[in-house]
Amino acid sequence: QVQLVESGGGLVQAGESLRLSCAGSGLMFSGNAIGWYRQKTGNYREMIAGITVSGATNYEASVEGRFIISRDNAKNIVYLQMNALKPEDTAAYFCNAVAVRRGTFYPADFGSWGQGTQVTVSP
């Protein structure tokens, strides 16, 4: 099984930055595309960024140009640099698997989720 541990969230003001980390274990983590998902109050988990093993990335339109996903394969860590944060970015952030086929990124998971990390952006 894959274990996922998210960290780095917090309370910030609009315009500030945060860097989230996703620590994963197991060969399935290192050999799969990984993404960040966020869940706003009363809604479902939405995929907002993904990165393949080779480094190709994909972003949801609302975070394109502001967020940067990266990974350190040696450390089994995936990062999400979040810049110019907005109140609408407030959510619980999770990491998990992403499926990539013919260049298209699709939501996926390893069968379980971590605890997530809360990001709250005040105006």
Helices and strands as residue ranges (DSSP letters): E 4-7, E 10-13, E 18-24, H 27-30, E 33-39, E 45-51, E 57-59, E 67-72, E 77-82, G 87-89, E 91-101, E 104-107, E 117-122
